Amino acid sequence: MNDPLDAHHPRNLQHLHLAAGESLFFHTKAGSALISTSGTLLVTSAPRWLSEQVFRASTVLESGQSHTITQDGWITVTAQHGGAACQVNPAAGKAPGKAGNRLLRYFSSIARGMRARLGSAEAV
């Protein structure tokens, strides 16, 4: 029988839509996958120490490409050029809990509200 928390279960996919230049900073587990569904995304990994400096690797994803997170931590996803969308597929057995899903929905609603406000703003 299939585990309902299996990462391949459709209810565990998170869909993110970002306007051009918009970023989302969130915590994810190693093994989670980001799949770009439209536009270009810049994925910046969780910070880690390299010698005596903090280092954050960056990966550019074009539409249709995917990236697997290599370590637990806080990552940043930034839409490049004309906005972008992606899916976040949590690592197997490490699906976000109710609090994690509420937090992602909260930040997504903030992003939608800001897009609506900024979209109607006039240049000064």
TIRO-2110 file (N, C-alpha, C; in Angstrom, 1 decimal):
// TIRO-2110
0.8, -1.2, 0.0, N, 1, A
0.0, 0.0, 0.0, CA, 1, A
0.9, 1.2, 0.0, C, 1, A
0.5, 2.3, -0.7, N, 2, A
1.3, 3.5, -0.8, CA, 2, A
1.2, 4.3, 0.5, C, 2, A
2.3, 4.9, 0.9, N, 3, A
2.3, 5.8, 2.0, CA, 3, A
1.8, 7.1, 1.6, C, 3, A
0.8, 7.7, 2.3, N, 4, A
0.2, 9.0, 1.9, CA, 4, A
1.2, 10.1, 1.9, C, 4, A
2.3, 10.0, 2.7, N, 5, A
3.3, 11.0, 2.8, CA, 5, A
4.4, 10.8, 1.7, C, 5, A
4.2, 9.9, 0.8, N, 6, A
5.2, 9.7, -0.3, CA, 6, A
5.3, 11.0, -1.0, C, 6, A
6.6, 11.4, -1.3, N, 7, A
6.9, 12.7, -1.9, CA, 7, A
6.3, 12.7, -3.4, C, 7, A
6.0, 11.6, -3.9, N, 8, A
5.5, 11.6, -5.3, CA, 8, A
3.9, 11.8, -5.3, C, 8, A
3.3, 11.8, -4.2, N, 9, A
1.9, 12.0, -4.1, CA, 9, A
1.6, 13.4, -4.5, C, 9, A
0.6, 13.7, -5.4, N, 10, A
0.4, 15.0, -5.9, CA, 10, A
0.1, 16.1, -4.8, C, 10, A
-0.5, 15.7, -3.7, N, 11, A
-0.8, 16.7, -2.7, CA, 11, A
0.4, 17.3, -2.0, C, 11, A
1.5, 16.7, -2.1, N, 12, A
2.7, 17.2, -1.5, CA, 12, A
3.5, 18.1, -2.4, C, 12, A
3.1, 18.3, -3.6, N, 13, A
3.8, 19.2, -4.5, CA, 13, A
3.4, 20.6, -4.2, C, 13, A
4.3, 21.5, -4.1, N, 14, A
4.0, 22.9, -3.8, CA, 14, A
4.3, 23.7, -5.1, C, 14, A
3.3, 24.5, -5.5, N, 15, A
3.5, 25.3, -6.7, CA, 15, A
3.7, 26.7, -6.4, C, 15, A
4.8, 27.3, -6.9, N, 16, A
5.2, 28.6, -6.6, CA, 16, A
5.2, 29.5, -7.9, C, 16, A
4.7, 30.7, -7.8, N, 17, A
4.6, 31.6, -8.9, CA, 17, A
5.3, 32.9, -8.4, C, 17, A
6.3, 33.3, -9.1, N, 18, A
7.1, 34.5, -8.7, CA, 18, A
7.1, 35.5, -9.9, C, 18, A
7.0, 36.8, -9.6, N, 19, A
7.1, 37.9, -10.5, CA, 19, A
8.6, 38.1, -10.8, C, 19, A
8.9, 38.8, -11.9, N, 20, A
10.3, 39.1, -12.2, CA, 20, A
11.0, 39.7, -11.0, C, 20, A
12.2, 39.2, -10.6, N, 21, A
13.0, 39.7, -9.5, CA, 21, A
12.5, 39.3, -8.1, C, 21, A
11.3, 38.7, -8.0, N, 22, A
10.8, 38.3, -6.8, CA, 22, A
11.5, 37.1, -6.2, C, 22, A
11.7, 37.0, -4.9, N, 23, A
12.4, 35.9, -4.3, CA, 23, A
11.6, 35.3, -3.2, C, 23, A
11.8, 34.0, -3.0, N, 24, A
11.2, 33.3, -1.9, CA, 24, A
12.3, 32.5, -1.1, C, 24, A
12.3, 32.7, 0.2, N, 25, A
13.3, 32.1, 1.0, CA, 25, A
12.6, 31.1, 1.9, C, 25, A
13.0, 29.8, 1.8, N, 26, A
12.3, 28.8, 2.6, CA, 26, A
13.2, 27.7, 3.0, C, 26, A
12.8, 26.9, 4.0, N, 27, A
13.6, 25.8, 4.4, CA, 27, A
13.1, 24.5, 3.7, C, 27, A
14.1, 23.7, 3.3, N, 28, A
13.8, 22.4, 2.6, CA, 28, A
14.8, 21.4, 3.1, C, 28, A
14.4, 20.1, 2.8, N, 29, A
15.3, 19.0, 3.2, CA, 29, A
16.1, 18.5, 2.0, C, 29, A
17.3, 17.9, 2.3, N, 30, A
18.1, 17.3, 1.3, CA, 30, A
17.3, 16.3, 0.5, C, 30, A
17.4, 16.2, -0.8, N, 31, A
16.7, 15.2, -1.6, CA, 31, A
15.4, 15.8, -2.2, C, 31, A
15.0, 17.0, -1.7, N, 32, A
13.8, 17.7, -2.3, CA, 32, A
14.2, 18.1, -3.7, C, 32, A
13.2, 18.2, -4.6, N, 33, A
13.5, 18.6, -6.0, CA, 33, A
12.7, 19.8, -6.3, C, 33, A
13.4, 20.7, -7.1, N, 34, A
12.7, 21.9, -7.6, CA, 34, A
12.6, 21.7, -9.1, C, 34, A
11.4, 21.9, -9.7, N, 35, A
11.2, 21.8, -11.1, CA, 35, A
10.7, 23.1, -11.7, C, 35, A
11.4, 23.7, -12.6, N, 36, A
11.0, 24.9, -13.2, CA, 36, A
9.9, 24.6, -14.2, C, 36, A
8.7, 25.2, -14.1, N, 37, A
7.7, 24.9, -15.0, CA, 37, A
7.5, 26.1, -16.0, C, 37, A
8.1, 27.2, -15.7, N, 38, A
8.1, 28.3, -16.7, CA, 38, A
9.1, 29.4, -16.3, C, 38, A
9.6, 30.1, -17.2, N, 39, A
10.6, 31.2, -16.9, CA, 39, A
11.9, 30.6, -16.4, C, 39, A
12.7, 31.5, -15.9, N, 40, A
14.1, 31.2, -15.5, CA, 40, A
14.2, 31.5, -14.0, C, 40, A
14.7, 30.5, -13.2, N, 41, A
14.9, 30.6, -11.8, CA, 41, A
16.3, 30.6, -11.4, C, 41, A
16.7, 31.4, -10.4, N, 42, A
18.0, 31.3, -9.8, CA, 42, A
17.8, 30.6, -8.4, C, 42, A
18.4, 29.5, -8.2, N, 43, A
18.3, 28.7, -6.9, CA, 43, A
19.6, 28.9, -6.2, C, 43, A
19.5, 29.5, -5.0, N, 44, A
20.7, 29.7, -4.2, CA, 44, A
20.6, 28.8, -3.0, C, 44, A
21.6, 27.9, -2.8, N, 45, A
21.6, 26.9, -1.8, CA, 45, A
21.7, 27.5, -0.4, C, 45, A
21.5, 26.6, 0.6, N, 46, A
21.7, 26.9, 2.0, CA, 46, A
23.2, 27.3, 2.2, C, 46, A
23.5, 28.2, 3.1, N, 47, A
24.9, 28.6, 3.4, CA, 47, A
25.6, 27.5, 4.0, C, 47, A
26.9, 27.4, 3.7, N, 48, A
27.8, 26.4, 4.3, CA, 48, A
29.2, 27.0, 4.4, C, 48, A
30.0, 26.4, 5.3, N, 49, A
31.3, 26.9, 5.5, CA, 49, A
32.3, 26.3, 4.5, C, 49, A
33.1, 27.1, 3.8, N, 50, A
34.1, 26.6, 2.9, CA, 50, A
35.4, 27.3, 3.4, C, 50, A
36.3, 26.6, 4.1, N, 51, A
37.5, 27.2, 4.7, CA, 51, A
37.0, 28.1, 5.8, C, 51, A
37.3, 29.4, 5.7, N, 52, A
36.8, 30.3, 6.7, CA, 52, A
35.8, 31.3, 6.2, C, 52, A
35.1, 30.9, 5.1, N, 53, A
34.1, 31.8, 4.5, CA, 53, A
32.8, 31.0, 4.3, C, 53, A
31.7, 31.8, 4.4, N, 54, A
30.4, 31.2, 4.2, CA, 54, A
30.2, 31.2, 2.6, C, 54, A
29.7, 30.1, 2.1, N, 55, A
29.5, 30.0, 0.7, CA, 55, A
28.1, 29.5, 0.4, C, 55, A
27.5, 30.1, -0.7, N, 56, A
26.2, 29.7, -1.1, CA, 56, A
26.3, 29.5, -2.6, C, 56, A
26.1, 28.2, -3.0, N, 57, A
26.1, 27.8, -4.4, CA, 57, A
24.8, 28.3, -5.1, C, 57, A
24.9, 28.7, -6.4, N, 58, A
23.7, 29.1, -7.1, CA, 58, A
23.6, 28.3, -8.4, C, 58, A
22.4, 28.0, -8.8, N, 59, A
22.1, 27.2, -10.0, CA, 59, A
21.0, 27.9, -10.7, C, 59, A
21.1, 28.0, -12.0, N, 60, A
20.1, 28.6, -12.9, CA, 60, A
19.3, 27.5, -13.5, C, 60, A
17.9, 27.6, -13.4, N, 61, A
17.0, 26.6, -14.0, CA, 61, A
16.2, 27.3, -15.0, C, 61, A
16.2, 26.7, -16.2, N, 62, A
15.4, 27.1, -17.3, CA, 62, A
14.1, 26.3, -17.3, C, 62, A
13.1, 26.7, -18.0, N, 63, A
11.8, 25.9, -18.0, CA, 63, A
12.0, 24.5, -18.3, C, 63, A
11.5, 23.6, -17.5, N, 64, A
11.6, 22.1, -17.8, CA, 64, A
12.8, 21.5, -17.1, C, 64, A
13.7, 22.3, -16.5, N, 65, A
14.9, 21.7, -15.8, CA, 65, A
14.5, 21.5, -14.3, C, 65, A
15.3, 20.6, -13.7, N, 66, A
15.1, 20.4, -12.3, CA, 66, A
16.4, 20.4, -11.5, C, 66, A
16.3, 20.6, -10.2, N, 67, A
17.5, 20.7, -9.4, CA, 67, A
17.1, 19.9, -8.1, C, 67, A
18.0, 19.1, -7.6, N, 68, A
17.9, 18.4, -6.3, CA, 68, A
18.7, 19.0, -5.3, C, 68, A
18.1, 19.3, -4.1, N, 69, A
18.7, 20.0, -3.0, CA, 69, A
19.6, 19.0, -2.3, C, 69, A
20.9, 19.4, -2.1, N, 70, A
21.9, 18.4, -1.6, CA, 70, A
22.0, 18.4, -0.1, C, 70, A
21.6, 19.5, 0.6, N, 71, A
21.7, 19.5, 2.0, CA, 71, A
20.4, 20.3, 2.6, C, 71, A
20.1, 19.9, 3.8, N, 72, A
19.0, 20.6, 4.5, CA, 72, A
19.4, 22.0, 4.7, C, 72, A
18.4, 22.9, 4.7, N, 73, A
18.7, 24.3, 5.0, CA, 73, A
17.7, 25.3, 4.3, C, 73, A
18.1, 26.5, 4.5, N, 74, A
17.3, 27.6, 3.9, CA, 74, A
17.8, 28.0, 2.5, C, 74, A
16.9, 27.9, 1.5, N, 75, A
17.3, 28.2, 0.1, CA, 75, A
16.6, 29.4, -0.3, C, 75, A
17.1, 30.0, -1.4, N, 76, A
16.4, 31.2, -2.0, CA, 76, A
16.1, 30.8, -3.5, C, 76, A
14.9, 31.1, -3.9, N, 77, A
14.5, 30.9, -5.3, CA, 77, A
14.1, 32.3, -5.8, C, 77, A
14.7, 32.7, -6.9, N, 78, A
14.5, 34.1, -7.4, CA, 78, A
14.1, 33.9, -8.9, C, 78, A
13.0, 34.6, -9.3, N, 79, A
12.6, 34.7, -10.6, CA, 79, A
13.5, 35.6, -11.4, C, 79, A
13.9, 35.2, -12.6, N, 80, A
14.8, 36.1, -13.4, CA, 80, A
13.9, 36.6, -14.6, C, 80, A
14.3, 37.7, -15.1, N, 81, A
13.7, 38.3, -16.3, CA, 81, A
12.2, 38.5, -16.2, C, 81, A
11.3, 37.7, -16.8, N, 82, A
9.9, 38.0, -16.8, CA, 82, A
9.0, 37.2, -15.9, C, 82, A
9.6, 36.7, -14.8, N, 83, A
8.8, 35.9, -13.8, CA, 83, A
9.0, 34.4, -14.1, C, 83, A
8.6, 33.6, -13.1, N, 84, A
8.8, 32.2, -13.3, CA, 84, A
7.8, 31.4, -12.3, C, 84, A
7.7, 30.1, -12.6, N, 85, A
6.9, 29.2, -11.7, CA, 85, A
7.7, 28.0, -11.6, C, 85, A
7.5, 27.3, -10.4, N, 86, A
8.1, 26.0, -10.2, CA, 86, A
7.3, 25.2, -9.3, C, 86, A
7.7, 23.9, -9.2, N, 87, A
7.1, 23.0, -8.2, CA, 87, A
8.2, 22.5, -7.3, C, 87, A
7.8, 22.4, -6.0, N, 88, A
8.7, 21.9, -5.0, CA, 88, A
8.2, 20.5, -4.6, C, 88, A
9.1, 19.5, -4.8, N, 89, A
8.7, 18.1, -4.5, CA, 89, A
9.5, 17.7, -3.3, C, 89, A
8.9, 17.7, -2.1, N, 90, A
9.7, 17.4, -0.9, CA, 90, A
10.4, 16.0, -1.0, C, 90, A
11.5, 15.9, -0.2, N, 91, A
12.2, 14.6, -0.2, CA, 91, A
11.3, 13.5, 0.3, C, 91, A
11.5, 12.3, -0.1, N, 92, A
10.7, 11.1, 0.3, CA, 92, A
10.7, 11.0, 1.8, C, 92, A
9.5, 10.8, 2.4, N, 93, A
9.4, 10.7, 3.8, CA, 93, A
9.6, 11.9, 4.6, C, 93, A
9.8, 13.0, 3.9, N, 94, A
10.0, 14.3, 4.6, CA, 94, A
9.1, 15.4, 4.1, C, 94, A
7.9, 15.0, 3.9, N, 95, A
6.9, 16.0, 3.4, CA, 95, A
6.6, 17.1, 4.5, C, 95, A
6.4, 18.3, 4.0, N, 96, A
6.1, 19.3, 5.0, CA, 96, A
4.9, 19.0, 5.8, C, 96, A
4.9, 19.4, 7.1, N, 97, A
3.7, 19.2, 7.9, CA, 97, A
2.7, 20.2, 7.7, C, 97, A
1.7, 20.2, 8.5, N, 98, A
0.6, 21.2, 8.3, CA, 98, A
1.2, 22.6, 8.5, C, 98, A
2.0, 22.8, 9.5, N, 99, A
2.6, 24.2, 9.7, CA, 99, A
3.4, 24.6, 8.5, C, 99, A
4.2, 23.7, 7.9, N, 100, A
5.0, 24.0, 6.7, CA, 100, A
4.1, 24.4, 5.5, C, 100, A
3.1, 23.7, 5.3, N, 101, A
2.1, 24.0, 4.2, CA, 101, A
1.5, 25.3, 4.4, C, 101, A
1.0, 25.6, 5.7, N, 102, A
0.4, 26.9, 6.0, CA, 102, A
1.4, 28.0, 5.7, C, 102, A
2.7, 27.8, 6.1, N, 103, A
3.7, 28.9, 5.9, CA, 103, A
3.9, 29.1, 4.4, C, 103, A
4.0, 28.1, 3.6, N, 104, A
4.1, 28.3, 2.2, CA, 104, A
2.9, 29.0, 1.5, C, 104, A
1.7, 28.6, 2.0, N, 105, A
0.5, 29.3, 1.5, CA, 105, A
0.5, 30.7, 1.9, C, 105, A
0.9, 31.0, 3.1, N, 106, A
1.0, 32.4, 3.6, CA, 106, A
1.9, 33.2, 2.8, C, 106, A
3.1, 32.7, 2.5, N, 107, A
4.1, 33.5, 1.7, CA, 107, A
3.6, 33.6, 0.3, C, 107, A
2.9, 32.6, -0.2, N, 108, A
2.4, 32.7, -1.6, CA, 108, A
1.3, 33.8, -1.7, C, 108, A
0.5, 33.8, -0.6, N, 109, A
-0.6, 34.9, -0.7, CA, 109, A
0.0, 36.3, -0.5, C, 109, A
1.1, 36.4, 0.3, N, 110, A
1.7, 37.7, 0.4, CA, 110, A
2.3, 38.1, -1.0, C, 110, A
2.9, 37.2, -1.7, N, 111, A
3.5, 37.5, -3.0, CA, 111, A
2.4, 37.9, -4.0, C, 111, A
1.2, 37.2, -4.0, N, 112, A
0.1, 37.5, -4.9, CA, 112, A
-0.4, 38.9, -4.6, C, 112, A
-0.5, 39.2, -3.3, N, 113, A
-1.0, 40.6, -2.9, CA, 113, A
0.0, 41.7, -3.3, C, 113, A
1.3, 41.4, -3.1, N, 114, A
2.3, 42.4, -3.5, CA, 114, A
2.2, 42.6, -5.1, C, 114, A
2.1, 41.5, -5.8, N, 115, A
2.0, 41.6, -7.3, CA, 115, A
0.8, 42.4, -7.7, C, 115, A
-0.3, 42.2, -7.0, N, 116, A
-1.5, 43.0, -7.3, CA, 116, A
-1.3, 44.4, -7.0, C, 116, A
-0.7, 44.8, -5.9, N, 117, A
-0.5, 46.2, -5.5, CA, 117, A
0.5, 46.8, -6.5, C, 117, A
1.6, 46.1, -6.7, N, 118, A
2.7, 46.7, -7.5, CA, 118, A
2.3, 46.7, -9.0, C, 118, A
1.5, 45.8, -9.4, N, 119, A
1.0, 45.8, -10.8, CA, 119, A
0.2, 47.0, -11.2, C, 119, A
-0.5, 47.5, -10.2, N, 120, A
-1.4, 48.6, -10.4, CA, 120, A
-0.7, 50.0, -10.1, C, 120, A
0.5, 49.9, -9.7, N, 121, A
1.3, 51.1, -9.3, CA, 121, A
1.8, 51.8, -10.6, C, 121, A
1.8, 53.1, -10.6, N, 122, A
2.4, 53.9, -11.7, CA, 122, A
3.8, 54.3, -11.4, C, 122, A
4.6, 54.4, -12.5, N, 123, A
5.9, 54.8, -12.3, CA, 123, A
6.0, 56.3, -11.9, C, 123, A
7.0, 56.6, -11.1, N, 124, A
7.1, 58.0, -10.6, CA, 124, A
8.1, 58.7, -11.4, C, 124, A
END
